């Protein structure tokens, strides 16, 4: 199992203390251990860093508060609007073996901002990684949508993946997101931040 650090572009490696390095080492050694326990250890390790701020690639500090984590429960949109929220939700989806959904959604968000002369190569990359029938990270869409998305990707525009992205968003919203809000990963993180706030 790879190290459980956020992989989003805007997040860089955390400036970890020795106990976090040890925790990460233990995670590598105990591959057979249940993922939920690994995620719990990871979040325990994360909380001090979240409080002190996470350095991002553009040198801003991202402070994670109990209030922000509570806002994640208002809607999937609010969760995905938060860089930290994306990271925690992605780790949850990994535990359910469905991280391709958020990865596809994020790839589509990035694709919409792509300059026109790069659309073709990015569309091809997204199609090969997530849409084609033998894709490594194949998303769960029906045959008709897969075919329609393939046609749109051949003559790409900024909206080529909109329908597939909307379908995946609805799938996450109805399926994974409610389970995430009830998960130990989310509830423990919220509880620890609330406890630290009240100290």
N, C-alpha and C positions, 0 to 999 in steps of 0.2 A: 504494500500500500504506500503510495507517495506521501510525502509530508503534507500536512493538512493546512498549509498556509493559503490565503486567498490568492487566486491566480489572475484577478482582473488587472487590466493594463495600468489602471491608476493606483494600484496598490503595489508597493515594493516590499522586499523582505523586511520583516519587523526587526527592530533593534532588540533582539531577545536577550534575556538574562540567562544565566547558567541553568536555572531550573527549567526554562522553556526548551533549551537545547537538550537537556536530559529527557524531558517529556517526549520530544520529537524522536530522540534515539530509541526510547522504549517503544514508541509506536511502530518504528521500523522493525524492531526485533519481534514484536508480538503480532505478527500478521494474522494469526488465527483468532485473535481477540475480537469480540463483537465490535462492529463499527460504532455503535451508539456509545460504548464506553470510551472509545478513542476520541470521538467528537466531544464528549463531556470533558475529558482531560485537556483537549485542545482549547475548549472555551474557558476552562479554569485558567489555563496558561495565558489566554488572550486578554482577560479582563484587566489586568494591571496595565497592559499596553494600550488598551482602548481608553482607559481613564487618562493616561498620560499623553495620549495623542498618537496617531499612526502617521508616520512620515509618508507622504505620497510623492509620486515622481515629479510633481511641480512644486515641491517643498512646502506645501501647505500642511497644516496639521488637521487631521480629521478627529474631532472629539465625538465620542459616542455616549449619549446620555440615556437614562431610563426613559425619558420623555420621547426621544426619537424611536427607541425600540418599541415603545407602546404604540406609536403612530403606525408602525408596520402592520399592526393588527386591524387598522381601519380599512385598508384595501391593498390588493396586490400591486396596484399602481404606486402607492406610497412606499411599499417595500422595495420595489425595483428602482424607484427614484433615488434611493440611498445607496451609495457605493458600498458601505458596510453591510447594508441589508442584502444587496446582491451577493456578497461574499458568503454571508451566513446561510442564505437560502440555497446557494449553490452547494455548499457542504451538506445541507440537509438532502438535497436532490441526489447527491452522490450516494448517500446512505440508502436511497431508494432505487439506485441504479437508473436514474432518469435525468441526469445532469445535462443530457443533450438538449432538453427543452429550453433551459435558461441560456445555454451556450448559443443555440440557434437564435433565440430572441435577441440576445446581445449582438450577435453577428448581423442581424437584420437592422438593428438600431444604428450600428456602425456603417452599414451599407448605404443607408439613407443619406448619410453625410458625405459619401464618396464623390469625388470629382468625376464628371462625365467620362473623361478619357480613361478612368480606371474601373468603370462599371463592369465592363466585359470580364476582366480577369477576376474581380471579386465575386461576380455572379457565378462564374464557373466554379470557383473555390467553394462557395456556400452550397451550390448544388451538389458537388461531389462529396462534400463532407456530411451534409445533413439530409438531402432530398432524394438522391437516386436510390433505386431499390436495394442496392448492395452497399449503401453508405455505412461507414464505420460508426457514425453517430446518427443513424437514421431516426428521423422524427416520426411521430405517430400521426400520419395524415392518410386519408383514403386514396385509392387508386386514381380517381378522377382529379383530385387536387394535385397529386404528385405529377400527373401528366400535364395538367394546365401550368403548373409551376415550372416544369421542364421547358415548355414552349416559351414562357415568358423569359426564362433565363437565357435562352438562345438569342433573343433580341432585347437585352436588358434596358430597363428604365429604373428610376428610383423607387418605383412601386412594384417591381417584379415579384417580390416575396411577401407583399402585404397580406394577401389572403391566408397564406400558410402561417405567417407570423401571428395573425389574429386567431387562427385555429389553435395554435400551440399555447397562446396566452390564455384562451378560454379553458383549455385542458388543464393548465397549471392552476388557474383561478378556481376551478370547480373541484379539482382532484388533489393536487399536491399542497396548495396553499392552506386549505383548512387543516390538513394533517400537520403542516409545519407549525401552525399557531398552537396546536395541542402537544407538540413534541417537547421532550425534555430539553433538547438543545435550545429552543426558543425560550421556554419557561425558566430554565436555569439562568440563562443570560440576563433575562429581564429581572429575575429575583436578585441576582448578584449586583446588578447595577442599582436597583432600588435600595438594597441593603447598604451599599457603599455611599449612596446619596444621603441616607438618613443618619450616617455616622457623624 
